[in-house]
Amino acid sequence: MLGKHGCHLCEEALEVIRRVAADTGAGYTVRYLEDASREERDEYWERIPVTFVDGAPHDFWRVSERRLRAALD
């Protein structure tokens, strides 16, 4: 997930990601725009949180637990 410190949508997304990861055994990482490259900041600043599956953007703003589970199956 790519997010921003203090972002309530990012906190909600991370809760979903943690729950799905715990159930499926999938790993995850959390990165923050403040530490991202300029290109990533420019591309994703207005769409955070961004979830990625296998390195590809998967969801923006809100994480659908159903869609995330399906993508990880």
PAZAPA-4460 file (N, C-alpha, C; in steps of 0.05 Angstrom, whole numbers, plus 32768, in hexadecimal, padded with zeros to 4 digits):
% residues 73
    n_x    n_y    n_z   ca_x   ca_y   ca_z    c_x    c_y    c_z   seq   type   mol
   8011   7FE9   8000   8000   8000   8000   8012   8019   8000     1      M     A
   8009   802C   7FF1   8016   8046   7FF1   8003   805A   7FFE     2      L     A
   800B   8067   8013   7FF9   8079   8021   8007   8092   802B     3      G     A
   7FFA   809F   803D   8005   80B8   8048   8000   80B7   8066     4      K     A
   8013   80C0   8075   8010   80C2   8092   7FF8   80D4   8099     5      H     A
   7FE7   80CC   80AC   7FD1   80DC   80B5   7FB8   80DA   80A3     6      G     A
   7FB8   80C9   808F   7FA2   80C6   807C   7F8E   80B1   8087     7      C     A
   7F75   80BA   808C   7F62   80A7   8098   7F5B   8091   8084     8      H     A
   7F5A   8097   806A   7F54   8082   8056   7F6B   806D   8056     9      L     A
   7F83   8077   805A   7F9A   8064   805A   7F98   8052   8072    10      C     A
   7F90   805C   8089   7F8D   804C   80A1   7F77   8037   809D    11      E     A
   7F61   803F   8090   7F4B   802C   808B   7F55   8016   8077    12      E     A
   7F63   801E   8062   7F6D   800B   804F   7F81   7FF8   805B    13      A     A
   7F91   8001   806D   7FA5   7FF0   807A   7F97   7FDB   808C    14      L     A
   7F81   7FE3   8098   7F72   7FCF   80A8   7F68   7FB8   8096    15      E     A
   7F5E   7FBF   807F   7F54   7FAA   806C   7F6B   7F99   8063    16      V     A
   7F81   7FA6   805C   7F99   7F97   8052   7FA3   7F84   8068    17      I     A
   7FA5   7F8E   8080   7FAE   7F7D   8096   7F9C   7F65   809A    18      R     A
   7F82   7F69   8099   7F6F   7F54   809D   7F71   7F3F   8087    19      R     A
   7F72   7F48   806E   7F75   7F35   8058   7F8F   7F27   8059    20      V     A
   7FA5   7F35   805F   7FBF   7F28   8061   7FC0   7F13   8076    21      A     A
   7FB3   7F19   808D   7FB3   7F05   80A3   7FA3   7EEC   809B    22      A     A
   7F8E   7EF0   808C   7F7D   7ED9   8084   7F8A   7EC9   806D    23      D     A
   7F99   7ED6   805C   7FA3   7EC9   8044   7FC1   7EC1   8046    24      T     A
   7FCE   7ECD   8059   7FEB   7EC8   805B   7FFB   7EDA   8048    25      G     A
   7FEF   7EED   803B   7FFC   7EFE   8028   800D   7F12   8038    26      A     A
   8024   7F1A   802C   8034   7F2F   8038   802C   7F4A   802D    27      G     A
   8034   7F5F   803B   802E   7F79   8031   8043   7F8D   803C    28      Y     A
   8046   7FA3   802F   8057   7FB8   8038   8047   7FD2   8037    29      T     A
   804F   7FE5   8047   8042   7FFF   8047   8058   8013   8041    30      V     A
   8053   8023   802D   8066   8039   8027   8056   8053   8028    31      R     A
   8065   8069   802D   8058   8083   802F   8062   8096   801A    32      Y     A
   804F   80A6   8010   8056   80B9   7FFB   806D   80CC   8002    33      L     A
   806E   80D2   801C   8084   80E4   8025   809F   80D8   801F    34      E     A
   80A1   80BD   801D   80BA   80B0   8017   80BC   80A5   7FFB    35      D     A
   80A7   80AA   7FEB   80A6   809F   7FD0   80B6   80B1   7FBC    36      A     A
   80BA   80A7   7FA5   80C8   80B7   7F90   80B5   80CD   7F87    37      S     A
   80C0   80E1   7F7B   80B1   80F7   7F70   809C   80ED   7F5C    38      R     A
   80A3   80DA   7F4C   8091   80CF   7F38   8078   80C2   7F45    39      E     A
   807D   80B3   7F5A   8067   80A6   7F69   8056   80BB   7F77    40      E     A
   8062   80CF   7F83   8053   80E4   7F90   8041   80F2   7F7B    41      R     A
   804C   80F9   7F64   803D   8106   7F4F   8026   80F5   7F45    42      D     A
   802B   80DB   7F42   8017   80C9   7F37   8001   80C2   7F4B    43      E     A
   8008   80BE   7F64   7FF5   80B3   7F77   7FEB   80C6   7F8D    44      Y     A
   7FF5   80DF   7F8E   7FEF   80F1   7FA4   7FD1   80F4   7FA9    45      W     A
   7FC1   80F7   7F94   7FA4   80FB   7F98   7F94   80E1   7F98    46      E     A
   7FA1   80CA   7F98   7F93   80B1   7F97   7F99   809E   7FAE    47      R     A
   7FA6   80A9   7FC3   7FAD   8097   7FD9   7F95   8091   7FEA    48      I     A
   7F96   807A   7FF7   7FAA   8066   7FF5   7FA8   8056   7FDB    49      P     A
   7FBF   804C   7FD3   7FC0   803C   7FBB   7FC9   8020   7FC4    50      V     A
   7FBA   800C   7FBD   7FC3   7FF1   7FC2   7FCD   7FE5   7FA9    51      T     A
   7FE1   7FD4   7FAC   7FEE   7FC7   7F95   7FED   7FA9   7F9A    52      F     A
   7FE9   7F9A   7F85   7FEB   7F7D   7F86   7FFF   7F75   7F71    53      V     A
   8014   7F67   7F7A   802A   7F5F   7F68   8036   7F77   7F59    54      D     A
   8037   7F8D   7F67   8044   7FA5   7F5C   8033   7FB6   7F4A    55      G     A
   801B   7FAD   7F44   8009   7FBD   7F33   7FF3   7FCB   7F44    56      A     A
   7FEC   7FE3   7F3E   7FD7   7FF1   7F4D   7FBD   7FE0   7F4C    57      P     A
   7FB0   7FDE   7F63   7F98   7FCD   7F66   7F80   7FDE   7F6D    58      H     A
   7F81   7FED   7F82   7F6B   7FFE   7F8B   7F76   8019   7F93    59      D     A
   7F65   802D   7F91   7F6B   8049   7F99   7F56   8051   7FAE    60      F     A
   7F5D   8063   7FBF   7F4C   806F   7FD3   7F41   805C   7FE8    61      W     A
   7F32   8048   7FE0   7F27   8035   7FF3   7F2F   8019   7FE9    62      R     A
   7F33   8007   7FFC   7F3B   7FEC   7FF5   7F22   7FDA   7FF8    63      V     A
   7F1B   7FCD   7FE3   7F05   7FBA   7FE4   7F10   7F9F   7FEE    64      S     A
   7F07   7F97   8005   7F10   7F7D   8010   7F0A   7F66   7FFD    65      E     A
   7EF3   7F66   7FF1   7EEB   7F51   7FDE   7EFE   7F50   7FC6    66      R     A
   7F03   7F68   7FBA   7F15   7F69   7FA3   7F32   7F61   7FAA    67      R     A
   7F3B   7F69   7FC1   7F56   7F63   7FC9   7F59   7F44   7FCD    68      L     A
   7F45   7F38   7FDB   7F46   7F1B   7FDF   7F46   7F0D   7FC4    69      R     A
   7F35   7F16   7FB2   7F34   7F09   7F97   7F4E   7F0C   7F88    70      A     A
   7F5B   7F23   7F8B   7F75   7F27   7F7D   7F8B   7F16   7F88    71      A     A
   7F89   7F0F   7FA2   7F9D   7EFF   7FAF   7F99   7EE1   7FAC    72      L     A
   7F81   7ED9   7FA3   7F7B   7EBD   7FA0   7F89   7EB2   7F87    73      D     A
***
